[in-house]
Amino acid sequence: METWDNGSLVPQEALRAAQIQGITRRMIGIIRGISKFPTYRRKFRQVVKALIVYNMEKESVTRPSSMPSVASIENV
């Protein structure tokens, strides 16, 4: 560990330098792991899609086929 990437001074103590390197590696791992999580917007869209599919399945089971749909009633 001769120089730091950002040009700062290297700690004189080997133990302290090793601790800083360990913390740096952990932080990089945490950031890489977090970037794999779905964003809020993607998660929200997945939830909305799941709710729509669930509602459509539920309506198709409970509603008889001879009954008009809600959308056709609202258009009248």
N, CA, C and O atoms as a CHARMM CRD file, in Angstrom:
* protein
*
  304
    1    1 MET  N      0.84900  -1.17300   0.00000 PROA 1      0.00000
    2    1 MET  CA     0.00000   0.00000   0.00000 PROA 1      0.00000
    3    1 MET  C      0.89600   1.23700   0.00000 PROA 1      0.00000
    4    1 MET  O      1.13200   1.83800   1.04800 PROA 1      0.00000
    5    2 GLU  N      1.38200   1.60700  -1.15400 PROA 2      0.00000
    6    2 GLU  CA     2.32000   2.71700  -1.23400 PROA 2      0.00000
    7    2 GLU  C      1.60500   4.06200  -1.25900 PROA 2      0.00000
    8    2 GLU  O      2.02900   4.99500  -0.57700 PROA 2      0.00000
    9    3 THR  N      0.54600   4.17500  -2.02000 PROA 3      0.00000
   10    3 THR  CA    -0.19400   5.43700  -2.07800 PROA 3      0.00000
   11    3 THR  C     -1.68700   5.14400  -2.11700 PROA 3      0.00000
   12    3 THR  O     -2.12300   4.07600  -2.54600 PROA 3      0.00000
   13    4 TRP  N     -2.44200   6.11100  -1.66400 PROA 4      0.00000
   14    4 TRP  CA    -3.90000   6.00300  -1.73300 PROA 4      0.00000
   15    4 TRP  C     -4.35200   6.47900  -3.10000 PROA 4      0.00000
   16    4 TRP  O     -3.64100   7.23900  -3.75900 PROA 4      0.00000
   17    5 ASP  N     -5.52000   6.04400  -3.53200 PROA 5      0.00000
   18    5 ASP  CA    -6.03500   6.43900  -4.84600 PROA 5      0.00000
   19    5 ASP  C     -6.30600   7.93800  -4.92700 PROA 5      0.00000
   20    5 ASP  O     -6.13500   8.54100  -5.98700 PROA 5      0.00000
   21    6 ASN  N     -6.72400   8.53800  -3.82500 PROA 6      0.00000
   22    6 ASN  CA    -7.07500   9.95700  -3.85800 PROA 6      0.00000
   23    6 ASN  C     -5.90100  10.86200  -3.49500 PROA 6      0.00000
   24    6 ASN  O     -6.08700  12.07300  -3.37100 PROA 6      0.00000
   25    7 GLY  N     -4.71600  10.32100  -3.32300 PROA 7      0.00000
   26    7 GLY  CA    -3.52900  11.11800  -3.08900 PROA 7      0.00000
   27    7 GLY  C     -3.26600  11.49200  -1.64600 PROA 7      0.00000
   28    7 GLY  O     -2.34400  12.26500  -1.38300 PROA 7      0.00000
   29    8 SER  N     -4.03100  10.98000  -0.70300 PROA 8      0.00000
   30    8 SER  CA    -3.77000  11.31800   0.69900 PROA 8      0.00000
   31    8 SER  C     -2.60900  10.49100   1.23700 PROA 8      0.00000
   32    8 SER  O     -2.13000   9.56200   0.58600 PROA 8      0.00000
   33    9 LEU  N     -2.17600  10.84000   2.41500 PROA 9      0.00000
   34    9 LEU  CA    -1.02100  10.18200   3.02200 PROA 9      0.00000
   35    9 LEU  C     -1.38900   8.80500   3.55800 PROA 9      0.00000
   36    9 LEU  O     -2.50200   8.58600   4.03800 PROA 9      0.00000
   37   10 VAL  N     -0.45800   7.90400   3.47100 PROA 10     0.00000
   38   10 VAL  CA    -0.62700   6.55300   3.99200 PROA 10     0.00000
   39   10 VAL  C     -0.36000   6.58600   5.49300 PROA 10     0.00000
   40   10 VAL  O      0.61900   7.18900   5.93000 PROA 10     0.00000
   41   11 PRO  N     -1.21800   5.94600   6.28700 PROA 11     0.00000
   42   11 PRO  CA    -0.93900   5.89800   7.72200 PROA 11     0.00000
   43   11 PRO  C      0.38800   5.18900   7.99500 PROA 11     0.00000
   44   11 PRO  O      0.73500   4.21700   7.32400 PROA 11     0.00000
   45   12 GLN  N      1.12000   5.68600   8.98200 PROA 12     0.00000
   46   12 GLN  CA     2.43000   5.12200   9.30600 PROA 12     0.00000
   47   12 GLN  C      2.31100   3.75100   9.96100 PROA 12     0.00000
   48   12 GLN  O      3.18300   2.90200   9.78000 PROA 12     0.00000
   49   13 GLU  N      1.25900   3.53200  10.70600 PROA 13     0.00000
   50   13 GLU  CA     1.09000   2.26300  11.40700 PROA 13     0.00000
   51   13 GLU  C      0.46600   1.23800  10.46300 PROA 13     0.00000
   52   13 GLU  O     -0.54000   1.51200   9.81000 PROA 13     0.00000
   53   14 ALA  N      1.06600   0.07400  10.40000 PROA 14     0.00000
   54   14 ALA  CA     0.57100  -0.97900   9.50900 PROA 14     0.00000
   55   14 ALA  C     -0.81300  -1.45700   9.93500 PROA 14     0.00000
   56   14 ALA  O     -1.65900  -1.75400   9.09200 PROA 14     0.00000
   57   15 LEU  N     -1.04300  -1.53200  11.25200 PROA 15     0.00000
   58   15 LEU  CA    -2.34500  -1.98000  11.74900 PROA 15     0.00000
   59   15 LEU  C     -3.44300  -1.01900  11.32200 PROA 15     0.00000
   60   15 LEU  O     -4.50400  -1.44400  10.86500 PROA 15     0.00000
   61   16 ARG  N     -3.19000   0.26400  11.47100 PROA 16     0.00000
   62   16 ARG  CA    -4.18900   1.27700  11.10100 PROA 16     0.00000
   63   16 ARG  C     -4.45400   1.24100   9.59700 PROA 16     0.00000
   64   16 ARG  O     -5.60300   1.36200   9.17100 PROA 16     0.00000
   65   17 ALA  N     -3.41900   1.07900   8.79700 PROA 17     0.00000
   66   17 ALA  CA    -3.57900   0.99700   7.34100 PROA 17     0.00000
   67   17 ALA  C     -4.41200  -0.22700   6.96100 PROA 17     0.00000
   68   17 ALA  O     -5.26500  -0.14900   6.07800 PROA 17     0.00000
   69   18 ALA  N     -4.16700  -1.34900   7.62300 PROA 18     0.00000
   70   18 ALA  CA    -4.93300  -2.56700   7.34600 PROA 18     0.00000
   71   18 ALA  C     -6.39300  -2.39500   7.74300 PROA 18     0.00000
   72   18 ALA  O     -7.28600  -2.87000   7.04100 PROA 18     0.00000
   73   19 GLN  N     -6.64500  -1.72100   8.86000 PROA 19     0.00000
   74   19 GLN  CA    -8.02000  -1.47000   9.28400 PROA 19     0.00000
   75   19 GLN  C     -8.76000  -0.61300   8.26400 PROA 19     0.00000
   76   19 GLN  O     -9.91000  -0.88900   7.92300 PROA 19     0.00000
   77   20 ILE  N     -8.09200   0.42200   7.78300 PROA 20     0.00000
   78   20 ILE  CA    -8.72100   1.30200   6.79500 PROA 20     0.00000
   79   20 ILE  C     -8.99000   0.54600   5.49400 PROA 20     0.00000
   80   20 ILE  O    -10.04200   0.72600   4.88000 PROA 20     0.00000
   81   21 GLN  N     -8.05500  -0.29300   5.07300 PROA 21     0.00000
   82   21 GLN  CA    -8.27600  -1.09100   3.86800 PROA 21     0.00000
   83   21 GLN  C     -9.44500  -2.05800   4.05300 PROA 21     0.00000
   84   21 GLN  O    -10.24200  -2.25000   3.13400 PROA 21     0.00000
   85   22 GLY  N     -9.54900  -2.66400   5.22900 PROA 22     0.00000
   86   22 GLY  CA   -10.65900  -3.57300   5.50400 PROA 22     0.00000
   87   22 GLY  C    -11.99700  -2.86700   5.46900 PROA 22     0.00000
   88   22 GLY  O    -12.96700  -3.37700   4.90800 PROA 22     0.00000
   89   23 ILE  N    -12.04400  -1.69100   6.06900 PROA 23     0.00000
   90   23 ILE  CA   -13.28400  -0.90600   6.05100 PROA 23     0.00000
   91   23 ILE  C    -13.64300  -0.53100   4.61800 PROA 23     0.00000
   92   23 ILE  O    -14.80900  -0.58600   4.22800 PROA 23     0.00000
   93   24 THR  N    -12.64300  -0.15200   3.84300 PROA 24     0.00000
   94   24 THR  CA   -12.87900   0.21300   2.44400 PROA 24     0.00000
   95   24 THR  C    -13.44800  -0.95900   1.65700 PROA 24     0.00000
   96   24 THR  O    -14.40100  -0.79000   0.89600 PROA 24     0.00000
   97   25 ARG  N    -12.87000  -2.15200   1.83600 PROA 25     0.00000
   98   25 ARG  CA   -13.38200  -3.33300   1.13000 PROA 25     0.00000
   99   25 ARG  C    -14.81000  -3.65100   1.54800 PROA 25     0.00000
  100   25 ARG  O    -15.63800  -4.00500   0.70800 PROA 25     0.00000
  101   26 ARG  N    -15.10600  -3.52800   2.83500 PROA 26     0.00000
  102   26 ARG  CA   -16.47600  -3.78800   3.30300 PROA 26     0.00000
  103   26 ARG  C    -17.46300  -2.79000   2.71000 PROA 26     0.00000
  104   26 ARG  O    -18.55500  -3.16800   2.28700 PROA 26     0.00000
  105   27 MET  N    -17.07900  -1.51800   2.68100 PROA 27     0.00000
  106   27 MET  CA   -17.96300  -0.49100   2.12600 PROA 27     0.00000
  107   27 MET  C    -18.23500  -0.74100   0.64300 PROA 27     0.00000
  108   27 MET  O    -19.36400  -0.57500   0.18200 PROA 27     0.00000
  109   28 ILE  N    -17.21000  -1.13500  -0.09800 PROA 28     0.00000
  110   28 ILE  CA   -17.39600  -1.44000  -1.51700 PROA 28     0.00000
  111   28 ILE  C    -18.34700  -2.62300  -1.67000 PROA 28     0.00000
  112   28 ILE  O    -19.21400  -2.60200  -2.54500 PROA 28     0.00000
  113   29 GLY  N    -18.20400  -3.64900  -0.84200 PROA 29     0.00000
  114   29 GLY  CA   -19.10400  -4.79900  -0.89100 PROA 29     0.00000
  115   29 GLY  C    -20.53200  -4.43200  -0.55400 PROA 29     0.00000
  116   29 GLY  O    -21.46700  -4.92000  -1.18900 PROA 29     0.00000
  117   30 ILE  N    -20.71100  -3.57700   0.44200 PROA 30     0.00000
  118   30 ILE  CA   -22.05900  -3.14200   0.82600 PROA 30     0.00000
  119   30 ILE  C    -22.70300  -2.36900  -0.31500 PROA 30     0.00000
  120   30 ILE  O    -23.87000  -2.59200  -0.63700 PROA 30     0.00000
  121   31 ILE  N    -21.95400  -1.46700  -0.92200 PROA 31     0.00000
  122   31 ILE  CA   -22.50000  -0.65200  -2.01300 PROA 31     0.00000
  123   31 ILE  C    -22.85800  -1.52800  -3.20700 PROA 31     0.00000
  124   31 ILE  O    -23.89400  -1.31400  -3.83700 PROA 31     0.00000
  125   32 ARG  N    -22.02700  -2.50000  -3.52500 PROA 32     0.00000
  126   32 ARG  CA   -22.34700  -3.40700  -4.63600 PROA 32     0.00000
  127   32 ARG  C    -23.59600  -4.22500  -4.33300 PROA 32     0.00000
  128   32 ARG  O    -24.41200  -4.47000  -5.22200 PROA 32     0.00000
  129   33 GLY  N    -23.74600  -4.64500  -3.08700 PROA 33     0.00000
  130   33 GLY  CA   -24.93400  -5.40200  -2.70800 PROA 33     0.00000
  131   33 GLY  C    -26.19400  -4.56800  -2.76400 PROA 33     0.00000
  132   33 GLY  O    -27.24100  -5.05000  -3.19600 PROA 33     0.00000
  133   34 ILE  N    -26.10600  -3.32400  -2.33400 PROA 34     0.00000
  134   34 ILE  CA   -27.27700  -2.44800  -2.32900 PROA 34     0.00000
  135   34 ILE  C    -27.71100  -2.12300  -3.75000 PROA 34     0.00000
  136   34 ILE  O    -28.90800  -2.00700  -4.01200 PROA 34     0.00000
  137   35 SER  N    -26.78000  -1.97400  -4.65900 PROA 35     0.00000
  138   35 SER  CA   -27.14200  -1.62100  -6.03200 PROA 35     0.00000
  139   35 SER  C    -27.94200  -2.73100  -6.70500 PROA 35     0.00000
  140   35 SER  O    -28.58600  -2.48600  -7.72500 PROA 35     0.00000
  141   36 LYS  N    -27.91700  -3.94300  -6.15900 PROA 36     0.00000
  142   36 LYS  CA   -28.69000  -5.04100  -6.73300 PROA 36     0.00000
  143   36 LYS  C    -30.13900  -5.03500  -6.26000 PROA 36     0.00000
  144   36 LYS  O    -30.98700  -5.68900  -6.86700 PROA 36     0.00000
  145   37 PHE  N    -30.43400  -4.30800  -5.18900 PROA 37     0.00000
  146   37 PHE  CA   -31.80100  -4.24600  -4.69800 PROA 37     0.00000
  147   37 PHE  C    -32.67500  -3.49700  -5.69500 PROA 37     0.00000
  148   37 PHE  O    -32.20900  -2.55500  -6.33600 PROA 37     0.00000
  149   38 PRO  N    -33.94300  -3.90400  -5.83700 PROA 38     0.00000
  150   38 PRO  CA   -34.81300  -3.17300  -6.75800 PROA 38     0.00000
  151   38 PRO  C    -35.08400  -1.76200  -6.24400 PROA 38     0.00000
  152   38 PRO  O    -35.17300  -1.52800  -5.03800 PROA 38     0.00000
  153   39 THR  N    -35.21100  -0.84300  -7.16800 PROA 39     0.00000
  154   39 THR  CA   -35.50200   0.52100  -6.77000 PROA 39     0.00000
  155   39 THR  C    -36.93900   0.61100  -6.29400 PROA 39     0.00000
  156   39 THR  O    -37.73800  -0.29600  -6.53000 PROA 39     0.00000
  157   40 TYR  N    -37.26400   1.69900  -5.62700 PROA 40     0.00000
  158   40 TYR  CA   -38.61300   1.89900  -5.10800 PROA 40     0.00000
  159   40 TYR  C    -39.62900   1.87300  -6.24200 PROA 40     0.00000
  160   40 TYR  O    -40.68400   1.25000  -6.12300 PROA 40     0.00000
  161   41 ARG  N    -39.31300   2.54200  -7.32900 PROA 41     0.00000
  162   41 ARG  CA   -40.26400   2.61700  -8.44400 PROA 41     0.00000
  163   41 ARG  C    -40.51900   1.24500  -9.05200 PROA 41     0.00000
  164   41 ARG  O    -41.66600   0.90600  -9.34400 PROA 41     0.00000
  165   42 ARG  N    -39.45500   0.43800  -9.24900 PROA 42     0.00000
  166   42 ARG  CA   -39.62800  -0.90400  -9.78900 PROA 42     0.00000
  167   42 ARG  C    -40.45800  -1.76800  -8.85600 PROA 42     0.00000
  168   42 ARG  O    -41.34000  -2.50400  -9.29900 PROA 42     0.00000
  169   43 LYS  N    -40.17500  -1.67700  -7.56700 PROA 43     0.00000
  170   43 LYS  CA   -40.92000  -2.46500  -6.59200 PROA 43     0.00000
  171   43 LYS  C    -42.38000  -2.04000  -6.57700 PROA 43     0.00000
  172   43 LYS  O    -43.26800  -2.88900  -6.49900 PROA 43     0.00000
  173   44 PHE  N    -42.64500  -0.72800  -6.65100 PROA 44     0.00000
  174   44 PHE  CA   -44.01600  -0.22900  -6.66100 PROA 44     0.00000
  175   44 PHE  C    -44.76900  -0.77600  -7.87000 PROA 44     0.00000
  176   44 PHE  O    -45.91700  -1.20200  -7.74400 PROA 44     0.00000
  177   45 ARG  N    -44.13100  -0.76600  -9.03800 PROA 45     0.00000
  178   45 ARG  CA   -44.78600  -1.29400 -10.23900 PROA 45     0.00000
  179   45 ARG  C    -45.07800  -2.78300 -10.10800 PROA 45     0.00000
  180   45 ARG  O    -46.12900  -3.24900 -10.54900 PROA 45     0.00000
  181   46 GLN  N    -44.15800  -3.53200  -9.50700 PROA 46     0.00000
  182   46 GLN  CA   -44.39100  -4.96000  -9.31000 PROA 46     0.00000
  183   46 GLN  C    -45.58400  -5.19800  -8.39900 PROA 46     0.00000
  184   46 GLN  O    -46.38700  -6.09700  -8.64800 PROA 46     0.00000
  185   47 VAL  N    -45.70500  -4.39700  -7.34500 PROA 47     0.00000
  186   47 VAL  CA   -46.82700  -4.54700  -6.41300 PROA 47     0.00000
  187   47 VAL  C    -48.13400  -4.20900  -7.11300 PROA 47     0.00000
  188   47 VAL  O    -49.12100  -4.92600  -6.95400 PROA 47     0.00000
  189   48 VAL  N    -48.15600  -3.12400  -7.88700 PROA 48     0.00000
  190   48 VAL  CA   -49.37300  -2.73000  -8.60000 PROA 48     0.00000
  191   48 VAL  C    -49.77500  -3.81200  -9.59500 PROA 48     0.00000
  192   48 VAL  O    -50.95400  -4.15400  -9.68900 PROA 48     0.00000
  193   49 LYS  N    -48.81200  -4.35600 -10.34100 PROA 49     0.00000
  194   49 LYS  CA   -49.12600  -5.42700 -11.29200 PROA 49     0.00000
  195   49 LYS  C    -49.69900  -6.64500 -10.57800 PROA 49     0.00000
  196   49 LYS  O    -50.67100  -7.24500 -11.03900 PROA 49     0.00000
  197   50 ALA  N    -49.09500  -7.00300  -9.45800 PROA 50     0.00000
  198   50 ALA  CA   -49.58000  -8.16600  -8.71000 PROA 50     0.00000
  199   50 ALA  C    -50.99900  -7.93500  -8.20800 PROA 50     0.00000
  200   50 ALA  O    -51.82200  -8.84900  -8.24100 PROA 50     0.00000
  201   51 LEU  N    -51.29300  -6.73100  -7.74800 PROA 51     0.00000
  202   51 LEU  CA   -52.64600  -6.42200  -7.27600 PROA 51     0.00000
  203   51 LEU  C    -53.66100  -6.45700  -8.41700 PROA 51     0.00000
  204   51 LEU  O    -54.78000  -6.93500  -8.23600 PROA 51     0.00000
  205   52 ILE  N    -53.27800  -5.95600  -9.58400 PROA 52     0.00000
  206   52 ILE  CA   -54.18300  -5.97800 -10.73600 PROA 52     0.00000
  207   52 ILE  C    -54.47200  -7.41300 -11.15400 PROA 52     0.00000
  208   52 ILE  O    -55.62400  -7.76800 -11.40400 PROA 52     0.00000
  209   53 VAL  N    -53.43800  -8.23300 -11.23200 PROA 53     0.00000
  210   53 VAL  CA   -53.62700  -9.63900 -11.61400 PROA 53     0.00000
  211   53 VAL  C    -54.49100 -10.35700 -10.58800 PROA 53     0.00000
  212   53 VAL  O    -55.38900 -11.11700 -10.95200 PROA 53     0.00000
  213   54 TYR  N    -54.22600 -10.12200  -9.31900 PROA 54     0.00000
  214   54 TYR  CA   -55.01800 -10.74900  -8.26200 PROA 54     0.00000
  215   54 TYR  C    -56.47600 -10.33300  -8.37100 PROA 54     0.00000
  216   54 TYR  O    -57.37100 -11.17000  -8.25200 PROA 54     0.00000
  217   55 ASN  N    -56.72100  -9.04700  -8.59700 PROA 55     0.00000
  218   55 ASN  CA   -58.08900  -8.55200  -8.68900 PROA 55     0.00000
  219   55 ASN  C    -58.79600  -9.12500  -9.91300 PROA 55     0.00000
  220   55 ASN  O    -59.97100  -9.48300  -9.83700 PROA 55     0.00000
  221   56 MET  N    -58.08500  -9.21400 -11.04900 PROA 56     0.00000
  222   56 MET  CA   -58.69500  -9.77300 -12.25600 PROA 56     0.00000
  223   56 MET  C    -59.04800 -11.24300 -12.05900 PROA 56     0.00000
  224   56 MET  O    -60.11500 -11.68700 -12.48500 PROA 56     0.00000
  225   57 GLU  N    -58.16200 -12.00100 -11.41700 PROA 57     0.00000
  226   57 GLU  CA   -58.44900 -13.41200 -11.16000 PROA 57     0.00000
  227   57 GLU  C    -59.63100 -13.55900 -10.21600 PROA 57     0.00000
  228   57 GLU  O    -60.48100 -14.42800 -10.40800 PROA 57     0.00000
  229   58 LYS  N    -59.68600 -12.71900  -9.20800 PROA 58     0.00000
  230   58 LYS  CA   -60.76900 -12.78300  -8.23400 PROA 58     0.00000
  231   58 LYS  C    -62.10200 -12.42800  -8.88500 PROA 58     0.00000
  232   58 LYS  O    -63.11700 -13.06800  -8.60800 PROA 58     0.00000
  233   59 GLU  N    -62.10600 -11.41100  -9.74900 PROA 59     0.00000
  234   59 GLU  CA   -63.33500 -11.01500 -10.43000 PROA 59     0.00000
  235   59 GLU  C    -63.80000 -12.09000 -11.39500 PROA 59     0.00000
  236   59 GLU  O    -65.00100 -12.33500 -11.50900 PROA 59     0.00000
  237   60 SER  N    -62.88400 -12.73100 -12.08700 PROA 60     0.00000
  238   60 SER  CA   -63.28000 -13.75300 -13.05600 PROA 60     0.00000
  239   60 SER  C    -63.86600 -14.97700 -12.36200 PROA 60     0.00000
  240   60 SER  O    -64.68500 -15.68100 -12.95200 PROA 60     0.00000
  241   61 VAL  N    -63.46800 -15.24100 -11.13800 PROA 61     0.00000
  242   61 VAL  CA   -63.99800 -16.38200 -10.39800 PROA 61     0.00000
  243   61 VAL  C    -65.36300 -16.05400  -9.81200 PROA 61     0.00000
  244   61 VAL  O    -66.26500 -16.89100  -9.85500 PROA 61     0.00000
  245   62 THR  N    -65.53200 -14.86100  -9.26700 PROA 62     0.00000
  246   62 THR  CA   -66.77200 -14.52300  -8.56700 PROA 62     0.00000
  247   62 THR  C    -67.85400 -13.98900  -9.48000 PROA 62     0.00000
  248   62 THR  O    -69.03000 -14.09900  -9.13400 PROA 62     0.00000
  249   63 ARG  N    -67.52600 -13.41900 -10.62000 PROA 63     0.00000
  250   63 ARG  CA   -68.51700 -12.80700 -11.48900 PROA 63     0.00000
  251   63 ARG  C    -68.98200 -13.81300 -12.53700 PROA 63     0.00000
  252   63 ARG  O    -68.15300 -14.40300 -13.23000 PROA 63     0.00000
  253   64 PRO  N    -70.28900 -14.01700 -12.66400 PROA 64     0.00000
  254   64 PRO  CA   -70.77800 -14.89800 -13.73100 PROA 64     0.00000
  255   64 PRO  C    -70.53600 -14.25600 -15.10000 PROA 64     0.00000
  256   64 PRO  O    -70.45200 -13.03200 -15.20700 PROA 64     0.00000
  257   65 SER  N    -70.42500 -15.07100 -16.13000 PROA 65     0.00000
  258   65 SER  CA   -70.10600 -14.55600 -17.46100 PROA 65     0.00000
  259   65 SER  C    -71.26500 -13.78200 -18.07900 PROA 65     0.00000
  260   65 SER  O    -71.03300 -12.97600 -18.98000 PROA 65     0.00000
  261   66 SER  N    -72.50800 -13.99500 -17.63000 PROA 66     0.00000
  262   66 SER  CA   -73.65300 -13.28700 -18.19800 PROA 66     0.00000
  263   66 SER  C    -73.77400 -11.86900 -17.65400 PROA 66     0.00000
  264   66 SER  O    -74.48600 -11.04500 -18.23000 PROA 66     0.00000
  265   67 MET  N    -73.09700 -11.57800 -16.56600 PROA 67     0.00000
  266   67 MET  CA   -73.16900 -10.26000 -15.95600 PROA 67     0.00000
  267   67 MET  C    -72.23500  -9.29200 -16.67800 PROA 67     0.00000
  268   67 MET  O    -71.09200  -9.65500 -16.95600 PROA 67     0.00000
  269   68 PRO  N    -72.68400  -8.05600 -16.99800 PROA 68     0.00000
  270   68 PRO  CA   -71.79400  -7.11400 -17.68700 PROA 68     0.00000
  271   68 PRO  C    -70.66700  -6.64600 -16.77600 PROA 68     0.00000
  272   68 PRO  O    -70.79800  -6.63600 -15.55200 PROA 68     0.00000
  273   69 SER  N    -69.58100  -6.26900 -17.38500 PROA 69     0.00000
  274   69 SER  CA   -68.44300  -5.81700 -16.59000 PROA 69     0.00000
  275   69 SER  C    -68.67900  -4.40800 -16.07100 PROA 69     0.00000
  276   69 SER  O    -69.53700  -3.68500 -16.57700 PROA 69     0.00000
  277   70 VAL  N    -67.92800  -4.03200 -15.07900 PROA 70     0.00000
  278   70 VAL  CA   -68.06500  -2.71300 -14.47600 PROA 70     0.00000
  279   70 VAL  C    -67.68900  -1.63400 -15.48000 PROA 70     0.00000
  280   70 VAL  O    -68.31500  -0.57300 -15.49800 PROA 70     0.00000
  281   71 ALA  N    -66.69600  -1.87300 -16.30600 PROA 71     0.00000
  282   71 ALA  CA   -66.25100  -0.88900 -17.28800 PROA 71     0.00000
  283   71 ALA  C    -67.35100  -0.58700 -18.29600 PROA 71     0.00000
  284   71 ALA  O    -67.52800   0.56900 -18.67800 PROA 71     0.00000
  285   72 SER  N    -68.09400  -1.60000 -18.73600 PROA 72     0.00000
  286   72 SER  CA   -69.16800  -1.36100 -19.69800 PROA 72     0.00000
  287   72 SER  C    -70.33400  -0.62700 -19.05100 PROA 72     0.00000
  288   72 SER  O    -71.03300   0.12200 -19.73300 PROA 72     0.00000
  289   73 ILE  N    -70.56200  -0.81600 -17.76900 PROA 73     0.00000
  290   73 ILE  CA   -71.62000  -0.09100 -17.06400 PROA 73     0.00000
  291   73 ILE  C    -71.22900   1.37600 -16.91700 PROA 73     0.00000
  292   73 ILE  O    -72.07700   2.25500 -17.07300 PROA 73     0.00000
  293   74 GLU  N    -69.97300   1.65300 -16.62200 PROA 74     0.00000
  294   74 GLU  CA   -69.51700   3.02800 -16.44200 PROA 74     0.00000
  295   74 GLU  C    -69.53700   3.79500 -17.75200 PROA 74     0.00000
  296   74 GLU  O    -69.74000   5.00900 -17.73500 PROA 74     0.00000
  297   75 ASN  N    -69.33700   3.14600 -18.87100 PROA 75     0.00000
  298   75 ASN  CA   -69.33200   3.82100 -20.16800 PROA 75     0.00000
  299   75 ASN  C    -70.72300   4.23400 -20.60700 PROA 75     0.00000
  300   75 ASN  O    -70.85600   5.12300 -21.44800 PROA 75     0.00000
  301   76 VAL  N    -71.75400   3.62300 -20.07100 PROA 76     0.00000
  302   76 VAL  CA   -73.13500   3.91500 -20.47500 PROA 76     0.00000
  303   76 VAL  C    -73.63000   5.15400 -19.87900 PROA 76     0.00000
  304   76 VAL  O    -74.77400   5.54100 -20.11900 PROA 76     0.00000
